[in-house]
Amino acid sequence: MQTERPLSVLLLNPLERGAWGGVERWLFDLALGLRDRGHTVVAAGCPESAWSQRAEETGFPVCRVPLRSDFAWPQARKLSRFMQQHGVQVIGTKLHRGIRAGGFASRVMRPGGGGPPVVAFMGLIETRPGWRYRMTYRLFLDRVVTLSDAMRDEICTEGALDPSTVVTIPYGIRPGEYDVPASTRDDVRAEIGLPADAPVALALGRMHLQKRFDLLLDAFRRVADRVPGARLLIAGQGRLQPEIDAQRRRLGLEESVTILGFRRDVARVLAASDCLVMSSDFEGLPMVALEAMAAGRPVVATNVGSLPAMVEHGLTGLLVPKGDVDGLADALVTVLGAPDRGRSMGAAGRARVLDRFPLERCISETESFLLSIRR
């Protein structure tokens, strides 16, 4: 769809080098969707960042700026000229550095006021108390987009923001990307060396403390004792991998737990599993939960972040309190030990994604919101 007056939006990402997470994917999908609808999308980021590189490779005009200081005059002048060149009407960004850098550049672009409004896309509760943060919000932040009403309420409370300036727009995915041939399950299991009939849980994510793979391994030790032949696949990499591997050996789980490393073929690995498990202490934009549901897999997860808005407890998966090893083990036993129930939850999850989390809905709602606030 193309509007009569197309939008021009700058997506500014302050992360450096190879950093790429859920919000980057969110903003990039938004950029592609808005461009497909006839709008102008331009990008700004650090010179060597994955964000700048990927945006440029995909054909978006890119302004490369160091973003080492929030209020550097040369940086703000370069950004403001870039925005003037492309007629930018809205700035989308993330993190406090992005808010300050984008807001300052907007003021430089139009010193008398009326510059492009700054919209922060928050996949975590990023607002903070304290005068420095409150001044950031008052001077440079116009709107916030987040993923669930629960997150919206916390963001408003922590940052003392006017609730009318914070909107909820659930993220979405393309479910068709997770439709794979029926033979994929057996093919991937053969590649990995898994028995065709083994009950398999899959964990996907960076090996960082936040993900609590240590807790997951403790829980799976209990699962292995209760569900014959149960296996756990961990797809990911990170600085904690040596510790996780050592714990796996210490618990005697060498045969039951396989560390796959980083995998790009998420749809194929999901097809080889019977459920997704997430043991995180906190989550912002847990795309993998939607991916699992799109693949028809139930989700066993801690009750954190926007997961309760995605996973319907008892219907599309099971949610447990964070840090609850026994609760996580019990939930995994429930799903892996009763395949029919797991398949039923998976089918319900697929239907929920199709109904509530299609990417086109996310893009359409964000488009309408941005059009309503542009200057």
ABEGO torsion letter per residue (X at the ends): XBBABBBBBBBBBABBEABBBAAAAAAAAAAAAAAAAGBBBBBBBBAABAAAAAAAAAGBBBBBBAGABAABAAAAAAAAAAAAAAGBABBBBBEAAAAAAAAAAAAAABAAEGBBBBBBBBABBABBBEAAAAAAAAAABABBBBABAAAAAAAAAAAGBBAAABBBBBBBBBAAAABBBAAAAAAAAAAAGBBAABBBBBBBEBBBAAAGAAAAAAAAAAAAAABBGBBBBBBEBEAAAAAAAAAAAAAGAAAABBBAEBBABAAAAAAABABBBBABABBABBAAAAAAAAAGBBBBBBBBEAAAAABBBGAAEBBBBBGBAAAAAAAAAAAAABAAAAAAAAAAAAAAAAAAABAAAAAAAAAAAAAAABX
